[in-house]
Amino acid sequence: MSIGYDSEQLDRIYNNRQRVPQHPEHLRRWTADSAQAMRSQQRELDLRYGGGPNEHLDVFPAPQPGAPVLVFIHGGYWHAMDKRDHAFVAPAFTHEGVCVVVPNYALCPAVTIPQITMQMVQAVAWTWRHIARHGGDPNRIAVAGHSAGGHLAAMMLACLWPVHGRDLPADLVKGALSISGLHDLEPIMHTPFLQAAVQLTKQQVLQASPARLPAPAQGKLWVVAGGDESDEFHRQARLVRESWGEGVVPVCETLPGLNHFSVLDALVQPGHRLHQLALRLARGQAA
């Protein structure tokens, strides 16, 4: 799909809540399942990774020490949602021996998307420095994210870690999974219902669009989108693969029958292709 910057069209193809009338049911279930996960899972909540607003994270340890680590970054178009709405992601992975970290971040328009990206750099750096005391292996960190979180997961793979801390290894993030992610932010700048909240500038688009950045020198990005999502989400998936190359983005798939919300339900469904991809990524296995 070749996209033009027609505001009505962009609002239509990016407004997932309008595209999926049953989205409130998904959100209610995520909230209820997250509350259950908080009650039933071993967890350490609201650990500070920085001193700014919302700079805290939750850790859901695996049963055994030395576990691979999956950092999950929530979506919400950078201006909505919260980590407490996404604790439901953890049990499906902790039961498989994976330590799960769910960070929060400040929301637009109080902050910019590049500032949110730097918050996630801090959160992942904190994870590398501290996760061993929570039973995770700092040498096996993968990052997954949904929607805006998919964008942020790709940015973590592209991060030049030693620039942000002399103790940080260049290959801190071994792999990333972008689920229905945004990889070129220029269309967002022209989408009225989003631009009102995120207030992107041309410079920020260049700074924070994974598809406009050099391909990472290490690690792999796996990209998926729901088959029932708009063609623009499929284009966004293909775009980062075209930019970074198949060597860096070996997985680029549309998952049949899934919309922008049910794709996240599939992430925690044992046996589903998406769940298996996330497990393999966390374990350092091939797709």
Backbone as CSV, one residue per row, in Angstrom:
resi,resn,N_x,N_y,N_z,CA_x,CA_y,CA_z,C_x,C_y,C_z
1,MET,0.849,-1.205,0.000,0.000,0.000,0.000,0.873,1.239,0.000
2,SER,0.636,2.123,-0.931,1.323,3.409,-0.950,0.413,4.422,-0.276
3,ILE,0.897,5.010,0.791,0.023,5.850,1.600,0.202,7.320,1.264
4,GLY,-0.903,8.032,1.151,-0.863,9.472,1.032,-1.359,10.072,2.328
5,TYR,-1.009,11.323,2.553,-1.332,11.913,3.844,-2.674,12.621,3.787
6,ASP,-3.713,11.832,3.616,-5.084,12.305,3.668,-5.590,12.074,5.090
7,SER,-5.971,13.139,5.786,-6.256,13.032,7.215,-7.422,12.089,7.501
8,GLU,-8.454,12.140,6.697,-9.604,11.260,6.931,-9.214,9.802,6.758
9,GLN,-8.428,9.533,5.703,-7.976,8.165,5.468,-7.082,7.676,6.601
10,LEU,-6.162,8.527,7.042,-5.238,8.131,8.102,-5.981,7.870,9.408
11,ASP,-6.932,8.722,9.737,-7.722,8.467,10.945,-8.435,7.120,10.855
12,ARG,-8.907,6.791,9.673,-9.652,5.549,9.507,-8.735,4.324,9.649
13,ILE,-7.555,4.366,9.055,-6.714,3.159,9.040,-5.887,2.995,10.310
14,TYR,-5.711,4.081,11.071,-4.930,3.964,12.307,-5.803,3.883,13.562
15,ASN,-7.083,4.215,13.461,-7.932,4.203,14.646,-8.455,2.787,14.879
16,ASN,-7.691,2.010,15.634,-8.025,0.607,15.835,-9.270,0.419,16.687
17,ARG,-9.552,1.346,17.580,-10.752,1.190,18.409,-12.007,1.337,17.557
18,GLN,-11.954,2.206,16.562,-13.096,2.309,15.655,-13.188,1.095,14.745
19,ARG,-12.049,0.543,14.355,-12.030,-0.604,13.447,-12.500,-1.878,14.138
20,VAL,-12.356,-1.939,15.455,-12.714,-3.149,16.201,-13.778,-2.762,17.242
21,PRO,-15.055,-2.803,16.885,-16.108,-2.356,17.813,-16.116,-3.127,19.137
22,GLN,-15.624,-4.364,19.111,-15.618,-5.170,20.334,-14.368,-4.939,21.182
23,HIS,-13.618,-3.870,20.908,-12.389,-3.639,21.678,-12.635,-3.488,23.181
24,PRO,-13.777,-2.926,23.636,-13.955,-2.842,25.095,-13.932,-4.207,25.780
25,GLU,-14.405,-5.226,25.081,-14.382,-6.572,25.660,-12.941,-7.034,25.868
26,HIS,-12.090,-6.782,24.885,-10.671,-7.144,25.031,-10.046,-6.399,26.209
27,LEU,-10.303,-5.096,26.290,-9.688,-4.299,27.348,-10.173,-4.737,28.731
28,ARG,-11.453,-5.056,28.839,-11.975,-5.529,30.130,-11.324,-6.858,30.522
29,ARG,-11.159,-7.729,29.549,-10.535,-9.015,29.851,-9.073,-8.838,30.244
30,TRP,-8.359,-7.959,29.560,-6.966,-7.709,29.934,-6.882,-7.214,31.382
31,THR,-7.792,-6.312,31.742,-7.783,-5.775,33.108,-8.066,-6.866,34.126
32,ALA,-9.089,-7.685,33.860,-9.443,-8.756,34.789,-8.332,-9.796,34.888
33,ASP,-7.764,-10.179,33.738,-6.693,-11.177,33.751,-5.429,-10.625,34.409
34,SER,-5.194,-9.328,34.256,-4.033,-8.715,34.910,-4.208,-8.703,36.422
35,ALA,-5.429,-8.411,36.877,-5.689,-8.446,38.321,-5.480,-9.852,38.867
36,GLN,-5.910,-10.862,38.120,-5.708,-12.242,38.543,-4.227,-12.588,38.576
37,ALA,-3.473,-12.123,37.573,-2.034,-12.383,37.549,-1.350,-11.752,38.750
38,MET,-1.778,-10.566,39.134,-1.207,-9.906,40.303,-1.469,-10.706,41.580
39,ARG,-2.631,-11.344,41.635,-2.968,-12.129,42.828,-2.240,-13.467,42.861
40,SER,-2.046,-14.078,41.701,-1.590,-15.465,41.660,-0.097,-15.624,41.410
41,GLN,0.541,-14.604,40.828,1.938,-14.725,40.430,2.875,-14.161,41.494
42,GLN,4.026,-14.807,41.646,5.098,-14.135,42.371,5.480,-12.894,41.576
43,ARG,5.618,-11.769,42.243,5.919,-10.535,41.520,6.573,-9.540,42.450
44,GLU,7.299,-8.625,41.846,7.898,-7.497,42.554,7.490,-6.248,41.780
45,LEU,6.697,-5.397,42.434,5.999,-4.334,41.732,6.634,-2.968,41.962
46,ASP,6.493,-2.123,40.952,6.844,-0.708,41.037,8.296,-0.482,41.450
47,LEU,9.198,-1.283,40.866,10.626,-1.066,41.072,11.063,0.122,40.232
48,ARG,11.788,1.033,40.823,12.188,2.256,40.135,13.392,2.008,39.230
49,TYR,13.252,2.366,37.941,14.406,2.345,37.044,14.911,3.747,36.758
50,GLY,14.187,4.757,37.207,14.581,6.148,37.035,13.796,7.005,37.993
51,GLY,14.090,8.286,38.000,13.449,9.179,38.951,12.311,9.991,38.390
52,GLY,11.994,9.813,37.102,10.961,10.609,36.463,9.576,10.005,36.599
53,PRO,8.580,10.663,36.009,7.199,10.177,36.096,7.032,8.819,35.426
54,ASN,6.368,7.917,36.138,6.057,6.575,35.625,7.289,5.719,35.361
55,GLU,8.443,6.094,35.879,9.662,5.322,35.610,9.804,4.207,36.643
56,HIS,8.916,3.227,36.520,8.963,2.060,37.376,8.505,0.858,36.565
57,LEU,8.815,-0.324,37.061,8.519,-1.552,36.329,8.141,-2.660,37.295
58,ASP,7.516,-3.691,36.747,7.154,-4.884,37.511,7.983,-6.060,37.005
59,VAL,8.426,-6.899,37.933,9.169,-8.108,37.591,8.361,-9.319,38.028
60,PHE,8.201,-10.264,37.114,7.540,-11.535,37.400,8.594,-12.630,37.231
61,PRO,9.205,-13.066,38.330,10.305,-14.029,38.222,9.825,-15.387,37.706
62,ALA,10.741,-16.103,37.075,10.494,-17.491,36.698,10.731,-18.387,37.913
63,PRO,10.215,-19.615,37.876,10.402,-20.512,39.028,11.864,-20.836,39.319
64,GLN,12.704,-20.888,38.280,14.097,-21.259,38.461,15.004,-20.061,38.178
65,PRO,16.106,-19.926,38.918,17.045,-18.824,38.655,17.775,-19.018,37.325
66,GLY,18.381,-17.947,36.857,19.108,-17.998,35.590,18.214,-18.079,34.381
67,ALA,16.988,-17.562,34.518,15.993,-17.676,33.453,16.216,-16.644,32.358
68,PRO,15.854,-16.975,31.112,15.835,-15.941,30.077,14.828,-14.864,30.443
69,VAL,15.028,-13.680,29.912,14.234,-12.514,30.313,13.488,-11.955,29.095
70,LEU,12.203,-11.737,29.262,11.394,-11.082,28.239,10.858,-9.776,28.817
71,VAL,11.286,-8.661,28.252,10.754,-7.348,28.610,9.577,-7.071,27.685
72,PHE,8.396,-6.866,28.260,7.209,-6.588,27.452,6.803,-5.131,27.613
73,ILE,6.703,-4.408,26.478,6.360,-2.984,26.479,4.940,-2.812,25.947
74,HIS,4.091,-2.186,26.752,2.677,-2.042,26.378,2.482,-0.992,25.291
75,GLY,1.323,-1.081,24.647,0.936,-0.113,23.636,0.025,0.959,24.205
76,GLY,-0.731,1.591,23.290,-1.601,2.699,23.669,-1.261,3.972,22.917
77,TYR,-0.589,3.817,21.756,-0.214,4.960,20.920,0.539,6.027,21.713
78,TRP,1.371,5.602,22.635,2.261,6.464,23.418,1.519,7.440,24.344
79,HIS,0.186,7.391,24.353,-0.536,8.369,25.177,-1.620,7.730,26.048
80,ALA,-1.641,6.407,26.117,-2.670,5.725,26.898,-2.125,4.397,27.414
81,MET,-2.899,3.777,28.298,-2.616,2.469,28.878,-1.523,2.550,29.946
82,ASP,-1.289,1.406,30.589,-0.416,1.356,31.755,0.069,-0.079,31.915
83,LYS,1.201,-0.243,32.568,1.720,-1.589,32.783,0.746,-2.460,33.571
84,ARG,-0.023,-1.870,34.484,-0.924,-2.680,35.302,-2.035,-3.310,34.461
85,ASP,-2.264,-2.779,33.251,-3.243,-3.365,32.349,-2.679,-4.552,31.575
86,HIS,-1.381,-4.830,31.745,-0.722,-5.838,30.916,0.006,-6.906,31.720
87,ALA,-0.257,-6.970,33.021,0.324,-8.050,33.821,-0.153,-9.414,33.328
88,PHE,-1.269,-9.445,32.614,-1.796,-10.722,32.116,-0.825,-11.409,31.157
89,VAL,0.125,-10.661,30.600,1.102,-11.257,29.691,2.033,-12.215,30.435
90,ALA,2.299,-11.961,31.704,3.366,-12.663,32.417,3.135,-14.165,32.614
91,PRO,1.975,-14.624,33.109,1.871,-16.037,33.482,2.187,-17.024,32.370
92,ALA,1.786,-16.723,31.145,2.026,-17.657,30.045,3.513,-17.882,29.809
93,PHE,4.346,-16.935,30.230,5.789,-17.062,30.024,6.517,-17.518,31.286
94,THR,6.108,-17.031,32.450,6.750,-17.523,33.672,6.510,-19.015,33.832
95,HIS,5.347,-19.502,33.412,5.070,-20.944,33.478,5.981,-21.733,32.543
96,GLU,6.572,-21.068,31.576,7.507,-21.703,30.647,8.959,-21.418,31.029
97,GLY,9.168,-20.858,32.229,10.528,-20.645,32.701,11.178,-19.357,32.248
98,VAL,10.365,-18.370,31.872,10.874,-17.075,31.409,10.551,-16.013,32.450
99,CYS,11.529,-15.216,32.815,11.319,-14.060,33.693,10.753,-12.916,32.861
100,VAL,9.680,-12.292,33.330,9.006,-11.240,32.568,9.137,-9.901,33.292
101,VAL,9.502,-8.879,32.544,9.607,-7.513,33.055,8.631,-6.647,32.275
102,VAL,7.782,-5.897,32.993,6.797,-5.028,32.336,7.030,-3.597,32.812
103,PRO,7.658,-2.761,31.993,7.928,-1.378,32.404,6.776,-0.439,32.097
104,ASN,6.717,0.647,32.858,5.832,1.756,32.569,6.626,2.884,31.929
105,TYR,5.920,3.842,31.380,6.568,5.045,30.854,5.584,6.200,30.930
106,ALA,6.117,7.409,30.953,5.267,8.600,30.932,4.565,8.694,29.583
107,LEU,3.447,9.398,29.541,2.605,9.411,28.356,2.585,10.787,27.698
108,CYS,2.493,10.772,26.371,2.290,12.008,25.621,0.920,12.591,26.001
109,PRO,0.761,13.923,25.957,1.718,14.934,25.492,2.640,15.487,26.576
110,ALA,2.613,14.890,27.771,3.508,15.382,28.825,4.963,15.155,28.467
111,VAL,5.216,14.125,27.659,6.560,13.837,27.164,6.465,13.581,25.667
112,THR,7.609,13.540,25.002,7.659,13.245,23.573,7.964,11.767,23.359
113,ILE,7.753,11.296,22.130,8.078,9.907,21.813,9.578,9.633,21.976
114,PRO,10.482,10.521,21.539,11.902,10.274,21.838,12.185,10.199,23.337
115,GLN,11.500,10.974,24.137,11.707,10.883,25.585,11.202,9.550,26.132
116,ILE,10.077,9.065,25.617,9.596,7.740,26.016,10.614,6.676,25.617
117,THR,11.171,6.823,24.429,12.193,5.872,23.975,13.362,5.841,24.947
118,MET,13.798,6.994,25.415,14.900,7.039,26.375,14.486,6.451,27.717
119,GLN,13.237,6.590,28.100,12.776,5.919,29.319,12.917,4.410,29.172
120,MET,12.578,3.878,28.010,12.711,2.440,27.806,14.175,2.012,27.761
121,VAL,15.051,2.875,27.250,16.486,2.588,27.327,16.900,2.440,28.790
122,GLN,16.433,3.339,29.628,16.744,3.249,31.055,16.176,1.978,31.673
123,ALA,14.947,1.626,31.296,14.303,0.434,31.867,15.051,-0.837,31.477
124,VAL,15.458,-0.928,30.215,16.156,-2.133,29.768,17.567,-2.169,30.344
125,ALA,18.213,-1.009,30.449,19.532,-0.965,31.096,19.416,-1.391,32.558
126,TRP,18.378,-0.918,33.255,18.142,-1.354,34.642,17.993,-2.872,34.695
127,THR,17.257,-3.416,33.745,17.051,-4.860,33.700,18.378,-5.590,33.578
128,TRP,19.250,-5.131,32.683,20.554,-5.779,32.516,21.370,-5.702,33.811
129,ARG,21.293,-4.573,34.489,22.118,-4.373,35.687,21.567,-5.103,36.916
130,HIS,20.247,-5.330,36.982,19.642,-5.778,38.234,18.872,-7.091,38.153
131,ILE,18.632,-7.611,36.960,17.702,-8.735,36.860,18.258,-9.995,37.493
132,ALA,19.558,-10.122,37.624,20.123,-11.337,38.225,19.614,-11.533,39.643
133,ARG,19.434,-10.454,40.377,18.946,-10.593,41.753,17.471,-10.977,41.807
134,HIS,16.809,-10.938,40.654,15.409,-11.369,40.567,15.292,-12.696,39.817
135,GLY,16.406,-13.362,39.612,16.384,-14.685,39.006,16.527,-14.716,37.503
136,GLY,16.756,-13.569,36.866,16.903,-13.530,35.416,18.355,-13.528,34.988
137,ASP,18.595,-13.948,33.764,19.933,-13.977,33.184,20.145,-12.702,32.365
138,PRO,21.022,-11.793,32.794,21.215,-10.543,32.051,21.806,-10.745,30.660
139,ASN,22.351,-11.904,30.396,22.909,-12.186,29.078,21.891,-12.783,28.120
140,ARG,20.643,-12.890,28.583,19.568,-13.404,27.712,18.343,-12.512,27.870
141,ILE,18.436,-11.321,27.318,17.325,-10.361,27.374,16.759,-10.159,25.973
142,ALA,15.465,-10.373,25.839,14.737,-10.049,24.610,13.637,-9.062,24.966
143,VAL,13.207,-8.297,23.980,12.178,-7.277,24.191,11.040,-7.513,23.207
144,ALA,9.822,-7.521,23.716,8.632,-7.612,22.873,7.719,-6.445,23.203
145,GLY,6.933,-6.025,22.231,6.003,-4.936,22.474,4.852,-4.975,21.491
146,HIS,3.747,-4.376,21.909,2.527,-4.360,21.106,2.208,-2.936,20.682
147,SER,1.966,-2.735,19.376,1.550,-1.442,18.845,2.648,-0.399,19.086
148,ALA,2.381,0.655,19.857,3.456,1.596,20.190,4.585,0.877,20.912
149,GLY,4.247,-0.161,21.684,5.278,-0.963,22.324,6.118,-1.735,21.324
150,GLY,5.528,-2.113,20.195,6.298,-2.751,19.129,7.320,-1.795,18.549
151,HIS,6.905,-0.546,18.366,7.844,0.493,17.940,9.005,0.595,18.925
152,LEU,8.680,0.633,20.225,9.710,0.801,21.246,10.611,-0.427,21.329
153,ALA,10.056,-1.624,21.101,10.880,-2.832,21.095,11.902,-2.774,19.965
154,ALA,11.465,-2.341,18.785,12.409,-2.210,17.661,13.481,-1.171,17.970
155,MET,13.084,-0.083,18.612,14.070,0.941,18.990,15.093,0.392,19.974
156,MET,14.699,-0.521,20.852,15.653,-1.108,21.788,16.681,-1.962,21.061
157,LEU,16.285,-2.630,19.993,17.253,-3.406,19.220,18.228,-2.481,18.503
158,ALA,17.742,-1.321,18.073,18.581,-0.370,17.355,19.467,0.460,18.270
159,CYS,19.246,0.368,19.571,19.967,1.223,20.526,21.468,0.935,20.526
160,LEU,22.270,1.983,20.594,23.725,1.870,20.746,24.023,1.879,22.247
161,TRP,23.931,0.729,22.860,23.947,0.630,24.314,25.176,1.226,24.984
162,PRO,26.386,1.004,24.475,27.553,1.578,25.162,27.548,3.102,25.216
163,VAL,26.780,3.743,24.323,26.660,5.203,24.374,25.935,5.635,25.643
164,HIS,25.060,4.782,26.142,24.218,5.123,27.288,24.776,4.588,28.605
165,GLY,25.874,3.883,28.563,26.511,3.389,29.774,27.730,2.574,29.409
166,ARG,28.885,2.950,29.922,30.111,2.258,29.535,30.108,0.800,29.972
167,ASP,29.254,0.458,30.933,29.168,-0.935,31.373,28.236,-1.768,30.501
168,LEU,27.471,-1.131,29.609,26.447,-1.840,28.856,27.029,-2.490,27.602
169,PRO,26.753,-3.775,27.373,27.268,-4.449,26.170,26.502,-4.031,24.924
170,ALA,27.184,-4.047,23.795,26.545,-3.658,22.536,25.374,-4.571,22.191
171,ASP,25.467,-5.833,22.587,24.408,-6.792,22.270,23.498,-7.039,23.465
172,LEU,23.249,-6.004,24.236,22.420,-6.152,25.438,21.083,-6.814,25.100
173,VAL,20.410,-6.352,24.050,19.144,-6.940,23.598,19.459,-7.959,22.514
174,LYS,19.159,-9.207,22.806,19.492,-10.276,21.860,18.495,-10.367,20.714
175,GLY,17.259,-9.957,20.961,16.248,-10.009,19.922,15.040,-9.198,20.327
176,ALA,14.237,-8.812,19.341,13.039,-8.017,19.601,11.883,-8.556,18.768
177,LEU,10.690,-8.444,19.334,9.460,-8.857,18.666,8.518,-7.664,18.626
178,SER,8.218,-7.205,17.419,7.297,-6.085,17.234,5.956,-6.637,16.787
179,ILE,4.956,-6.503,17.660,3.612,-7.008,17.393,2.736,-5.824,16.990
180,SER,2.333,-5.786,15.730,1.514,-4.679,15.223,2.196,-3.342,15.500
181,GLY,3.498,-3.300,15.270,4.287,-2.129,15.609,4.283,-1.056,14.534
182,LEU,4.671,0.157,14.929,4.820,1.313,14.029,6.302,1.552,13.822
183,HIS,6.751,1.513,12.570,8.180,1.586,12.297,8.597,2.828,11.524
184,ASP,7.625,3.536,10.983,7.860,4.853,10.382,6.792,5.783,10.948
185,LEU,7.220,6.799,11.685,6.275,7.650,12.404,5.742,8.811,11.570
186,GLU,6.223,8.977,10.343,5.762,10.124,9.567,4.245,10.119,9.361
187,PRO,3.616,8.980,9.028,2.158,9.023,8.887,1.440,9.433,10.171
188,ILE,2.010,9.069,11.324,1.389,9.434,12.596,1.324,10.951,12.737
189,MET,2.348,11.633,12.239,2.400,13.089,12.326,1.256,13.739,11.539
190,HIS,0.674,13.001,10.591,-0.387,13.525,9.742,-1.760,12.921,10.088
191,THR,-1.820,12.156,11.176,-3.065,11.502,11.584,-3.707,12.325,12.692
192,PRO,-4.787,13.046,12.415,-5.282,14.051,13.364,-5.544,13.528,14.772
193,PHE,-6.223,12.370,14.910,-6.591,11.944,16.261,-5.366,11.537,17.077
194,LEU,-4.250,11.199,16.406,-3.019,10.859,17.123,-2.117,12.068,17.314
195,GLN,-1.976,12.879,16.285,-1.063,14.014,16.368,-1.474,14.992,17.462
196,ALA,-2.762,15.077,17.728,-3.218,15.961,18.807,-2.609,15.568,20.142
197,ALA,-2.346,14.271,20.334,-1.790,13.780,21.594,-0.267,13.691,21.560
198,VAL,0.299,13.172,20.458,1.745,12.893,20.457,2.578,14.091,20.001
199,GLN,1.985,14.985,19.200,2.633,16.238,18.809,4.030,16.004,18.221
200,LEU,4.086,15.098,17.267,5.354,14.782,16.608,5.857,15.942,15.766
201,THR,7.181,16.078,15.717,7.837,17.007,14.803,8.616,16.204,13.760
202,LYS,9.023,16.871,12.689,9.808,16.186,11.660,11.108,15.638,12.230
203,GLN,11.742,16.392,13.119,12.979,15.927,13.726,12.750,14.689,14.579
204,GLN,11.647,14.649,15.302,11.336,13.479,16.126,11.057,12.257,15.261
205,VAL,10.413,12.468,14.118,10.183,11.355,13.189,11.509,10.743,12.772
206,LEU,12.486,11.576,12.451,13.800,11.077,12.048,14.523,10.385,13.200
207,GLN,14.369,10.916,14.416,15.046,10.351,15.587,14.477,9.012,16.011
208,ALA,13.175,8.842,15.844,12.497,7.742,16.532,11.726,6.815,15.596
209,SER,12.067,6.783,14.324,11.449,5.833,13.394,12.442,4.702,13.123
210,PRO,12.189,3.495,13.602,13.149,2.411,13.364,13.510,2.227,11.898
211,ALA,12.535,2.334,11.012,12.804,2.104,9.593,13.679,3.187,8.975
212,ARG,13.862,4.305,9.668,14.720,5.386,9.176,16.105,5.359,9.830
213,LEU,16.331,4.403,10.707,17.616,4.281,11.380,18.450,3.180,10.735
214,PRO,19.772,3.216,10.931,20.603,2.121,10.403,20.200,0.782,11.002
215,ALA,20.358,-0.268,10.223,20.053,-1.606,10.723,20.962,-1.937,11.899
216,PRO,20.431,-2.572,12.924,21.265,-2.954,14.065,22.424,-3.854,13.640
217,ALA,23.540,-3.697,14.313,24.715,-4.511,13.998,24.624,-5.897,14.609
218,GLN,23.722,-6.089,15.572,23.564,-7.386,16.204,22.095,-7.572,16.600
219,GLY,21.716,-8.816,16.778,20.346,-9.121,17.167,19.407,-9.228,15.971
220,LYS,18.239,-9.799,16.222,17.217,-9.992,15.193,15.915,-9.338,15.628
221,LEU,15.179,-8.828,14.647,13.836,-8.304,14.867,12.847,-9.216,14.168
222,TRP,11.852,-9.683,14.921,10.751,-10.443,14.349,9.516,-9.550,14.367
223,VAL,8.819,-9.501,13.243,7.705,-8.569,13.072,6.457,-9.343,12.684
224,VAL,5.362,-9.083,13.404,4.085,-9.712,13.072,2.982,-8.669,13.138
225,ALA,1.900,-8.932,12.434,0.681,-8.123,12.511,-0.506,-9.044,12.295
226,GLY,-1.652,-8.657,12.808,-2.853,-9.457,12.613,-3.349,-9.373,11.183
227,GLY,-3.813,-10.481,10.672,-4.302,-10.498,9.300,-5.504,-9.608,9.085
228,ASP,-6.277,-9.340,10.154,-7.466,-8.500,10.027,-7.188,-7.031,10.337
229,GLU,-5.931,-6.676,10.558,-5.592,-5.266,10.769,-5.600,-4.532,9.433
230,SER,-5.557,-3.208,9.491,-5.567,-2.430,8.252,-4.298,-2.702,7.447
231,ASP,-4.393,-2.474,6.150,-3.235,-2.682,5.284,-2.043,-1.839,5.726
232,GLU,-2.319,-0.727,6.413,-1.225,0.134,6.843,-0.349,-0.559,7.879
233,PHE,-0.934,-1.374,8.751,-0.117,-2.111,9.718,0.708,-3.188,9.021
234,HIS,0.174,-3.768,7.960,0.946,-4.719,7.171,2.103,-3.998,6.465
235,ARG,1.816,-2.791,5.944,2.878,-2.011,5.297,3.964,-1.632,6.289
236,GLN,3.555,-1.234,7.492,4.536,-0.865,8.513,5.445,-2.051,8.843
237,ALA,4.893,-3.262,8.843,5.698,-4.455,9.102,6.704,-4.679,7.973
238,ARG,6.223,-4.600,6.730,7.122,-4.824,5.589,8.198,-3.755,5.506
239,LEU,7.846,-2.550,5.885,8.752,-1.418,5.716,10.050,-1.606,6.483
240,VAL,9.956,-2.047,7.744,11.185,-2.194,8.525,12.028,-3.348,7.985
241,ARG,11.372,-4.363,7.456,12.149,-5.447,6.843,12.865,-4.953,5.589
242,GLU,12.169,-4.168,4.779,12.796,-3.615,3.578,13.970,-2.708,3.944
243,SER,13.833,-1.968,5.043,14.881,-1.033,5.471,16.079,-1.748,6.080
244,TRP,15.825,-2.690,6.965,16.899,-3.343,7.704,17.397,-4.617,7.022
245,GLY,16.621,-5.175,6.111,17.025,-6.367,5.402,16.553,-7.650,6.074
246,GLU,16.424,-8.708,5.263,15.926,-9.980,5.774,16.899,-10.626,6.749
247,GLY,18.180,-10.284,6.655,19.142,-10.841,7.591,18.887,-10.392,9.013
248,VAL,18.450,-9.148,9.168,18.143,-8.604,10.488,16.689,-8.876,10.858
249,VAL,15.805,-8.904,9.865,14.364,-9.127,10.107,13.954,-10.411,9.388
250,PRO,14.335,-11.567,9.938,14.053,-12.827,9.244,12.598,-13.265,9.323
251,VAL,11.829,-12.711,10.276,10.410,-13.059,10.427,9.579,-11.818,10.179
252,CYS,8.684,-11.894,9.202,7.743,-10.813,8.917,6.452,-11.487,8.474
253,GLU,5.490,-11.607,9.392,4.326,-12.438,9.156,3.028,-11.698,9.473
254,THR,1.980,-12.042,8.743,0.626,-11.673,9.133,-0.047,-12.924,9.676
255,LEU,-0.727,-12.781,10.792,-1.325,-13.912,11.485,-2.820,-13.922,11.215
256,PRO,-3.315,-14.936,10.513,-4.711,-14.935,10.043,-5.719,-14.818,11.184
257,GLY,-6.795,-14.060,10.900,-7.939,-14.015,11.793,-7.778,-13.146,13.020
258,LEU,-6.681,-12.380,13.120,-6.426,-11.584,14.320,-6.513,-10.099,13.998
259,ASN,-7.154,-9.350,14.906,-7.198,-7.899,14.773,-6.173,-7.270,15.713
260,HIS,-6.226,-5.963,15.861,-5.204,-5.256,16.629,-5.252,-5.603,18.111
261,PHE,-6.368,-6.107,18.588,-6.504,-6.463,20.001,-6.354,-7.963,20.210
262,SER,-6.992,-8.760,19.372,-6.889,-10.216,19.549,-5.478,-10.719,19.267
263,VAL,-4.674,-9.959,18.544,-3.289,-10.387,18.318,-2.530,-10.458,19.641
264,LEU,-2.871,-9.574,20.571,-2.209,-9.626,21.873,-2.743,-10.785,22.706
265,ASP,-4.010,-11.135,22.540,-4.532,-12.339,23.193,-3.774,-13.577,22.707
266,ALA,-3.449,-13.598,21.409,-2.722,-14.746,20.861,-1.331,-14.885,21.468
267,LEU,-0.744,-13.777,21.879,0.588,-13.819,22.480,0.617,-14.724,23.698
268,VAL,-0.469,-14.789,24.454,-0.479,-15.555,25.700,-1.249,-16.869,25.554
269,GLN,-1.553,-17.250,24.333,-2.287,-18.491,24.088,-1.300,-19.625,23.825
270,PRO,-1.147,-20.561,24.746,-0.190,-21.662,24.531,-0.461,-22.384,23.213
271,GLY,0.584,-22.629,22.476,0.458,-23.319,21.205,0.251,-22.410,20.018
272,HIS,-0.145,-21.155,20.238,-0.330,-20.252,19.099,1.031,-19.878,18.512
273,ARG,1.051,-19.650,17.224,2.298,-19.275,16.542,2.964,-18.080,17.209
274,LEU,2.180,-17.068,17.600,2.773,-15.871,18.186,3.381,-16.179,19.555
275,HIS,2.696,-16.973,20.362,3.242,-17.358,21.659,4.544,-18.128,21.482
276,GLN,4.558,-19.027,20.521,5.765,-19.810,20.278,6.915,-18.934,19.787
277,LEU,6.614,-17.940,18.957,7.653,-17.019,18.511,8.260,-16.280,19.694
278,ALA,7.414,-15.780,20.591,7.927,-15.038,21.740,8.775,-15.931,22.640
279,LEU,8.331,-17.163,22.862,9.121,-18.098,23.669,10.472,-18.365,23.021
280,ARG,10.469,-18.608,21.721,11.728,-18.888,21.018,12.661,-17.679,21.064
281,LEU,12.094,-16.506,20.917,12.913,-15.295,20.986,13.559,-15.185,22.364
282,ALA,12.769,-15.366,23.418,13.305,-15.247,24.773,14.385,-16.285,25.037
283,ARG,14.218,-17.470,24.473,15.168,-18.548,24.703,16.367,-18.516,23.773
284,GLY,16.373,-17.559,22.844,17.491,-17.455,21.914,17.479,-18.503,20.835
285,GLN,16.279,-19.014,20.499,16.140,-20.040,19.471,15.720,-19.429,18.151
286,ALA,15.926,-20.167,17.089,15.484,-19.722,15.763,13.976,-19.821,15.651
287,ALA,13.408,-19.016,14.773,11.957,-19.035,14.580,11.482,-20.338,13.974
